[in-house]
Amino acid sequence: MKQIILAVVIAAFAGQAQAASCKSQAADKKLAGAALTSFMKKCESDATAACEKSSVKLAGAAKTSHMKKCVADAVGN
């Protein structure tokens, strides 16, 4: 139960830390084609790395859930 609560708290802070999603940043920069694809891949990998750091103390389903939500929020899905 503590892990689930911790995951929710971490996800809330991670969502606030990433103010603008990758999709909104790409739209602001008016990217298209290969530039958009490259930007989105880099942004998603950066988000995954940041989310991985914030989920160090989690394990199992709590970590999986946190990672999925954290990356999705950062990317803008």
Protein Blocks (a to p, Z undefined) as FASTA:
>chain_A
ZZmmmmmmmmmmmmmmmmbafklmmmmnopghjllmmmmmmmmmmmmmmmmmmmmmgghj
llmmmmmmmmmmmnoZZ
